[in-house]
Amino acid sequence: MGSPIDRLTPDQESRLPEICDEWRKVGLATGPADRMRAERGIRRAYAAVGLPPPSVYIWARSPLEAVLGLAHLGVDGRLAEALEETYLELTGRPVSGLWGRMWAPFLAPSSDPLREVLARSVGFEQHAVAAAVDRAWDLAWRRLRPLITAGLAGQVRVELGAPVRRQVVDRLWAPVCAQVQAEVWSRLKAHLEARNTHRWAWLRTWTVVGNLYRLLRVEDALLAPTRRRTTADRLAIADFLARVCGLDAANRLHGLMEVARGAGCWWPHRSGVVLCDRPSRLALDDQGRLHSEAGSAVEYPDGWAIWAWHGVCVPRHVIEEPASLRALEVLAVQDVEVRRVMIERMGTETFMRDAGAHRVATDEFGVLWRLDLPNDEPLVCVEVTDSTPSADHTFRHHTLRVPPDVRSPREAVAWTFGVMTDEYRPTAES
């Protein structure tokens, strides 16, 4: 074996942005999944670590459907009903299409031996298989590591792996996980409480807590794709080293790369695999954060969607019906980032007026208003009026947010121009 590669050639280095962009597009792909390609990749990935190919492929239409369906495999009765109703609420579906169409073959009564076998084959004993799939990365990297220097490995991680992870894992999958967590648990708790009508409150609470504890597998399934060592950023690194640098030691990962190119997230089990469709809609702002001014930022084929404003997930009406927002609703929100988005969508001037902000000071430059917010810095705004009329002969008012330590309208206006108060002496305003 020769000396390890210590630097990229100019041509290889020029291809880093190309491979980065390619894998960013893989991670953010929308539209129907290439199911044949993904399933072929899974068979190859299993074979690479010495596992027999799975016998069952279950395609979920969204991460929500996947994790609730996986949790449903291990429970029955009230828990199963609560999971189903939660899913129907969050997708806006009036009738069940989840359990009857996709999961029913694995949820049959115990009197059916064949279906018992199916249920056990895709049961929640996934960790041993997931670990074996993850070993594909370890085995590939063990062979790649002696072929490149630490400096080169660091360069590829920084210039290729980190941007892909930031875009795909941090800015897409992390908000998806957070939204599932935010929406599912409160609804599950409400449905379980409605089904447990014990006379004693302590017994009802104990029963609901016990049921929710049994559903912690929802959390396990939700976070599993980000905890594995086969995320898009690592696959991008291996792909670059194989295709651009000619290091065939990454061949063990080709199957996993094909899965990523054909489907969304997926969950390996002993004899079956659950795969997720890609989003049918994905809207981002110029910094790559989830964002849409008119509708959902992410939407999956089953109807489950996320509404977001510059990376902050918010309720649907904040995006689609901002005129319906009221100050009392905004002030009741505990999440500071969500509250700030709601204020922005409502309009700072409208919010300050509706919330009863108090006047701090008045001078020839305008009026300074202040409103104390729970768990956040005070909202301080200066209200100014144009000194010259507009084309329709009216004098326009503007409400501008300024730092909370501003004490006068003049200081506030000076701050908006980026100068100190004693330096602000306008000769003319427009």
N, C-alpha and C positions, 0 to 999 in steps of 0.2 A: 504494500500500500504506500502511495507516495505521500508527500507533505500535504497537510490540509489546505484548502483554499483559504487565503487570508484576505482577499479583496475581490470585488466584482470588477469585471471589465466595464468600460464605458457603455458598451451595448447592453450588457446585463443590467447595469444600474439604470439605464434609461427605460427598462421594461418594468421596473418596480411600480410606477404609477399605473401602468397598463394592467398588471395582474391585480393590483389593489382595486382598481375600478371594476374589473371583471368580477371579483369576489364580493365586492359591495353590491353589485347588481344581482348576484346570486342570492345574497342574503335578503335583499329587498324586492325580490321578484314577486309579481302578482299574476293572477290568472290561473287557469286550470293546471293542476299538477300533472307532470309527466309520470303517470303511475307505473307504467312498464319500466321506465328507466330507473325509478326509485327502487322498485322491488328487485330488479336485477342487481342494483348496487348493494342492496341489503344481503342478498345471497352471496355476493362476492365478499362483502365485509365479514359475514359470519365465517365463510370458508377461510379467510385470511388469519383468523385466530383459532381455527380448528373446531368451530361449532357446526353442527348440522344446520341446514337452512330451515328457517321457520316454516311451519305448515299453514299458518293463518296470517292474513294481512287485513287489518281493520283500518279503514280510512275515515277519519273524523273531519268534519267540515270547519272546525275551528279549534283553537287550544282549549276554549271553554268546554266544548263537547268532549274533547279527548280526556281532560282531567276529571270531569264529572262522570264520564262513562267508565273510566278506569276505577274510580272510587266505587261506582255502582256494582262492579264485578264482585266485590267482597261483602256486600250488605244486602239486606232485604227489608221488607215491611215498611215501617215509618221512615227509616233512613232512605230507602230507595225512593219512596214517594217525595220526600223533601228534596232529594237531588233532582228528580225529574221536574218538579214544579219550579225549582230555582232556575233550571236551564230554560224552561219555557218562558218564564218571566223575562229573563235577560235577552232572549232572542226575539221576543215579541210574537211567539207562535201560539195560536189559540188551541191547537191540538198537538198531541205528542207525535213526533216523528223520529225521536231519538231511540228510545228503547225498542220500540216495535220493529223498526227497520234494520238497525245495525247491531244492537247489543243483545237482542232477544235470543239468538242461538246460544249465547253463553250464560243465559240467566234462566235456563229451564228448570222445572221442578226436579227434585232429587229422584223421582221415579224414572227419569230418562237417563240411562247409563251413558249413552253416547254424548249427550250434551254436558253431562257432568265432566267427562273427559275434556271436552272443549273448554269448559269454564276453568278447569284446573290448568290447562295448557297455556292460557293467557292470563293467569292469575297474577297477583301482585308480587310474586316472587321474582322480581326483575333485577335485583341488585347484582346477583352473581353474573347474569348475562351482560348487564351494562358494564360491569367491571372488565369483563373479557373483551367487549368491544372497545373500551377505552385503552386496553393494552395494545391495540393496534398502533396507537400513537406512540406509546412507550417503546414498542419494539422498533418502529420506524425511526424514531429519534435516536435510539441507542445505536443504530447503524449510521445515521446521518452525522451524529455529533463528532466522531473522529475525523470526518471528511471536511469540516469547516472550523475555522478558529472562533473563539468566543467573541471577538470583535465583529466578525461577519454575521454571526448568529444574532448579536445585538442589533446590528444595523437593519437586518431583515425584520426583526421583531418590531423595531421602532417605526420604520418606514412603510411596512406592509401590514404586519399583524395588528398593531395598535389602531390604525385608522379603521380597519375592517371591524375590529371588536367594538370600537366606539360607535360606529354607525349601526351595526347589525345587532349586537348584544345589548349595548348600553342604551341606545336611542330607539330601538324597536322592541326587542324581547323584554327588557326590563320594564317599560311601561305596560306591556301586555300583562306581565306577571302581576304588577302592582294593581292593575285594574281588576283582574280576576280576584285578587285578594280583597280589594275594596268592595266588590259587589257581591261575592259569593257568601262570605261568612255571615253577614248580617241577615241575608235572606234565608240561609239555612237555619239560623237560630230562630227566626220568626216562624218558619214552617214547622220546626220541631216543637216549639212552644205551643203552637196551635193544635198539635196532635197529642200533646201530653197535658191533659186536663185534670191532673191530680188535685185533690182537695187541698193538700198541704203545699204551700209555696216552696218550702225547702226541698220537698221530694221532686217537684216539677223541675226546679233549677238543677238538682243533682242529675236527674235523668237527661236533661238537655245537654249539660256539660259532658256527661258520659258519652252521649251520641256524637257530639262534635269531636270528642277525642278520638273516636273510632274513624272519623273522617279526615284525620290529619294526613292520610295518604293523598288527599287532594293537593296539599302543600308539597309533599314529596314529589308528586308527578309534575307539578307546575314548575318547580325549580330544577328538576333533573336535567333538562337540556343545557342549562347554563353551567351546571356543575361538572358535566362531562368534559373530557379532554379532547373532544372532537368537534369543537365549535368552529365556525366559519373562519375565524382569524388563524387558527392553527392549520386548518386545511389549506388556507391560502399560502401560508409559509411553505408547507410541504409541496404544494403544487409548483410554486416558484422554483424551489430547489431542484425539483424533478425536471420540469419543462425547460427552464431557462439555464440552469446550471448543469443539467445532465446527470444528476445524482439519482440513480435508479433505486436507491434504498428506500424511497418514499412509495414504492409500488404497493405496499400493503394497504395504503390509504386510498387507492383509486376507487374502491367500492364505496367508501364513505363520501368521497367527493361526488360520486354519481348520485347518491342519495340526496346530498345537499342541492345538487343541480336540478333534481326532479321533484322535490317536495319541500314542505316546511319542516317543522320540528317533528321528532319521532321518538318513540319509547320502545326499546328492545325488551322482550320478555323471553321466557324459556322456550316456548314453541310458537309464539305468535308475536307480531309486531303491530303497534298502533302508530299510524302516520297521520300527519295533519296536512290538509290542503293549504295552499298559499292564500294570502289575502286577495279578495277580489278588488279591493280599493286600498290605495296607500297614498297619502298626501303629506308632503314634507315642506318645511320652510327652507330658506336659502342656506341655513346652517345644518340641514339634515335632521331637524327635529320634527316630531309629529305635529302637524298644524293644518287646520282648515278653517276658513272663515265662513263657510256656507253649510257644510255637512260634516259627516264623519271623517276622521283622519285615517282610521283603519276600519275596514269592514270585511268580514269573512262570508263565505258562501251560505252559511246557515242563518245569516242576519245579525250575528253578534258584532257589535261595533264599538269603537272608542272615539270620543270627541276630544280634541286637544287643541290647545292654543300655545304655540311656540314651545312645545314639549311638555306642557302641563295638562294632564288629563282632567277634564271637567264634565259636569252633567250636560246632557244633550241640549237642554234649553238655553244654556249659557251661550252656545254657538248659534243655534237656530232661532232663538227667540229672546235676544238680549233686552228687548223692550219690556219683557215681562218681569225682569229682575226688580226687586225692591230692596231697600237698604236693610230692613230687618232680616231678610233672608241672607244677605251678604254678611252681615255682622255675626250671624249665628254659625257661619262656617269656621271650623277650627283650623283647617289647613291654610297657612298664610299665603302660599303661592296660589292656591285656587281662589282665595279671597281677592288677591290682587288682580287676577285675570277677570273676575266678575266685576270689579270696580272699573277696570279698563273697558270691558264690554258694555257696561251700563253707562259709562261716561262719567268722568270725575266730577264735573259740575253738577250733573243730575244726582249722583250719589251723595255729594256733600250737602246739597239742599235737602234731599230726602232723609238723610241721617241726622240733620239738625246740627251741623257744624257751627261753632261759635266764632264770632269775629274777634280777631286778635288785635288788629291795628288798621288804621286808615291814614293815607297821606295822598299827596298829589299824584302818586304813581299807581294807586289802586287800593285794593282791600285784601288783607291777609286773613285767611280762614284756617282753622285748626280743628281736627277731629281725632280723639284718642281711639285707637283700635285695640281690641284684645289680642294679647300675645304678639304684638307687632309694634313697630315704631309709629308715632303719630302721623296722620296724614295732614300735611300742611300745603296749602295752595294759595297762589296769589291770583286775584281776579283783576284783570286789566281791560281797558277799553281803548280801541284804536283812536288816535288823535285826529285822523282824517277819515272822512266818510268813504264807504265802498262805492262801487258803481251804481248800486241801487239807493244811494244816498242815506244809508244807515250806518251807525257806528257799531262795529262788531265787538262782542265781548269774548274774552279768552280766559280760561281757567287753567293755570299751569302748576304742576306739582313741583315743589321745591324742598330742599332739605329740612328736616324737622327742627333744626336749631335756628332757622331764620326768624328774625324778630320784627321786621318791618317790610312793607311792600317794596320800598326802594331797594332794600338789601336783597329781596327776592328777585326783583327784576334785574338787578346787577348780576346776580348769580346766573340767571338765564343767558346773559351775554358773556359770562366767563370773566368778569372783572370784579375788583373789590368795590365795596359800597362807596368809599370816598373818591373812587376813580370814575364812577358812573355819573356823567353830566351830559345827557343827550341834548343836542341842539335841535334835533328834529326827530320825530317818530313816524312810523308808517304802519 
